[in-house]
Amino acid sequence: YACTSDYPVKHKDICLLEISRLRKKYEKKICAVGFSGHHQGISSDIAAGTLGVKWVERHFTLDKSLEGPDHILSSEPEELKQLIKIASQSNLILGDGQKRIQPSEYLVINTQRKSLYAAKNLKVGDKLSLNKIIVKGPGGGILPKYISLIENRIIRKPIKKDHPITWENI
C-alpha cells in the first residue's frame, strides 16, 4: 500500500502517483493496491480512489480534539460517512474509460446544436457567400460542417436575418 508515515502528513509529501507505480508492479501479480494516509481531511483518499486503489485505510475518532497523535488526522463519523458516500459513487463517476453520448444528453445536444443562419435578409436570387452566413444556435438549419457545400448557392426562398438556412431555401 501507499503510505507516508508522518503525523499528520502534509499534502505535498503524500505522493499519490506512487499508487500508479505500485499498481503496475504488483496488482496483477500479487495483490491489490491500497492507500493509507495520516493526513487531515478526505481529499487525498478521494484522489487515491481515482487512481484505482482498492481500499483506503482511515483512522476513526469520535472527537478530533482528543489527546494523542492520531485524533487530529482521524475522521469523525460525518466525515467518514461523506467518504463512504463518495467512494460508493466513484465507479459510476469514473466510468469505463470510454466517453459515450448519454441518453440524458440528447435533449441538450439538440437544443445547443449550432446551425447556419442568415447574417442579413436574403431574397430569392441572392448568391450565398460567407459574409451572408453566421453560425449560431439553436439548431434547426444546415449544420456548420456543410458551409462549403452551400457557399455560392442561389436562394430559392427568402430567408430573414437571424433565421436558419435550410436545404429547402437554397
N, C-alpha and C positions, 0 to 999 in steps of 0.2 A: 504494500500500500504506500501511497504518497503521504508523507508527513514531515512537518518541520517541528522539531522539539524545542519550543520556546514558549514561555507562559506570560502573557499572551503573545503570540507571534504577530509581527507586523505584516500587513498585507503585502508589502513589497518583498518580503522574504519567503512567501509561500511557494512560488514557482510551480503553478499548476500545469505548465507544459510538460513537466516531468511525467504526468499521467500518460501523455501520448507515447513517450519513450517506453514506459513500463508496459503499456498495452501491447506495443509492437513486439517487445521482447518476451513477455510471459503469458499473455492472455490465452492464446490458442494452445500453448504447450503445457502450462502448469495450472494457472488459476486466474480467476477474475481479479481485476484491479479495483481497489477502493481508495477512499480518501479519509484521512484522519487529520484534523486540524485543531490547533489550540488557539484559534483566532476568535475575535469577537464578531457577533452577527452571523448571518447565514449566507451572505453574498458569495463567499468562496465555495460553500457547499453547493450552491446552485450552479455556479460556474463549473465546478468539478463534474456535476451531473451532465452538463452539456458536452463535456469531453469524454463521456462514456463510462464513468465509474459505475460499478455495480452495487456499491454500498458506500455509505458515509457514516463515520463514527462521530457522534456528538456527545459532549459532556452535558449532563442534565442537572439542573438545580431548581429548587423552589424559590430561591432568592439570590440574585447576583451580588447583593451587598454582604452576604455572609463571609466570614473569615476563611482564608485558605486560598491557594493559588488557582484552583480550578473554577471557583464560583463566578469570577468576573468574566470568564470566557465561555461559560456554560450557557445553555439555552433554558430559559424559563418555559413553563407549559405553553403559553401563547405563541412564543417564537418557534417552538418545536412543532406545534400544530401548523403554523404557517409553512415551515419547511416541508412537512409531510404532504401538505396540500399541493405545493409547487412540484415536489418530486413526483406525485401521482399524476400530474398533468404533463410531465416533461416528455414522455414518449409521444404523446399526441402532438405537443408543440414541436418537437424535433422532426417528426415525420419520418419518412423512409429515405430521404436524401434526394428525391426527385420531385420538383415542383410541378404540380398539375393545376389546371384551372378547376376550381372547386364549384360544385353546383350553386353554392351561395354567391358566387362572384358573377354569374351570368347577368343578373339584373344591373349590377354596377357597370359591367363591361358594356352592355348595350346602351346605358344612359350616358356613360362617359366617353363612348367612342367618338372619334372625330370624323368629319367628312368635309367634302369640298363645298364651299358656299360662294355665292356671287359677292364680289367686293363692291359692286355698283349695280344699278339697274341694267339688265341686259335685255335687248329686244331681238325679235326674230331677224335673222340675217347677220347678227354680230358674230365676229370670229373670236373664239376664246383665246386669251393669252394669259400669261402668268400674272400680269398686273390686274386682271379682272377676276382672279380666283383667290380666295383665302381659305385657310384650314381652321375649323373651329368645331365646337360641339354644341349640341349633342349630334349624334349620327343622324342618318335619315337621307343622306345623299351618297354620292360616289365616294368611295374610300380614297384617302390621300395617296395610297400606293399606285393609283391609276391616273395620277395627274398627267403623266407623259402621254397617256392614251387619249386624253381629251383636249390637250393643247392643240390649237388651230382648228378645232371642230366648229361647226356653224350652229348657232342657236336656232332651234325649231319652234320652241315655245318660250314666251317671255319669262324671265326669272327676275324677281325683285331683289334688291340689295338685301343681304343678310338672310337669304333663303337658300336652302340646299340645292345643289346642282344634281340632277338625276339623269339617268340614261334616256328617259323619255323627253327631256328638254333639249337634247343635243342630237 
